[in-house]
Amino acid sequence: MHLRTCVIVPLLALVTALPARAAEELNLFGWSEYVPQTVLDGFTKATGIKVNFETYSSNEELLSKLVAGAGNYDVIQPSDYAAEVMIRQKLLAPIEPAKLPHLKNLDADMLRRPHDPEGRFTVPYMSGTVGIVVNTEKVKTPVKAYRDVFAPRFKDRLVVLNDSRELVTWALYTQGAPINTINAAALAKARPVIADWVKLVKVFDSDSPKTALLNGDVDVGIVWSGEAAILWNTDKKFAYTIPAEGAHQFIDVLAIPASAKHKDAAHKLIDYILQPEVSKLISDAFPYTNPNREARKLLSAEALANPASYPPPGAKLETFRDIGRAAADIDRLVTDLKSAR
């Protein structure tokens, strides 16, 4: 029955005949242990929009699902280099700034980075670094560089990220080589370095590398800065250092897939997260580097003094760029070396 051709139907009768409108909802696909449930609950309370939250463990998993159309996602959390791939492949919808009044809260230094130079498709969510953690009660000598970490004296006392590109990056840094120029020659130079390193590692863990350090299973690690920040908050004996040779800085962003069915709701969630009070809740739970300038004003002095969350200026930090098919070459190399150790 079409309303415009059935004007004789009383309006009240038509209204009562219609089913109740379903509650609005959206689908968020993000990193595990990265979005507090209190934030999602607060958003639902404020807007009436239900959030269905699904998690992934790698950018590659996110990208493969997005390319395959395996999920109807409305908001995603790719890292910078993965977003670069998605923008090139036209997998992301443009952000509508008019729908994000709290966009002004972001630190300008975090905007218009190489992965999205015009700032059209992504909104910074959280940033961080990959650096060295040392249990200073167990290790009394300085550990300031990758070669210090991968020393024979730390055999079976190391936890490092289970991330092939990170391992190759560290090896390239020790050789003074560029970390985003990955070719056969670069991998050939990195191979013997990594071959020696993997034999020393007790635990490869990207999900919760802090656990092995907290349990006393290892004394030294190369971990995500948010994990290191939690360690420092737990016990000041865990010292964090940006490696002397240089380190990876990541910027995880919020984006809307081009195929999203609830783009208006997606903008509402992003803008809600950009509110200083909400962004502070995220930092309280997951103490990475908050790109929200106004939210940082709400953090405690101790939070801002955390050397893992907010490392001192002057460190050599670089973001990853898309390296295309070389990513598969890196995975094969590291997988082979791990299996041979």
ABEGO torsion letter per residue (X at the ends): XBAAABAABBAAAAAAABBBBBBBBBBBBBBBGABBAAAAAAAAAAAGBBBBBBBBABAAAAAAAAAAGABBBABBBBBAAAAAAAAAAGABBBBBAAABAAAAABBAAABGBAABAAGAABBBABBBBBBBBBBAAABABBBABAAAABBAAABGABBBBBBAAAAAAAAAAAAGBBAABBBAAAAAAAAAAAAAAAAABABBBAABAAAAAAAGABABBBBBAAAAAAAAAABAABBBBBBAAEBBBBBBBBBBBAABABAAAAAAAAAAAABAAAAAAAAAABBBBBABAAAAAABBAAAAABAAABBBBGBBBBBBBBAEAAAAAAAAAAAAAAAAX
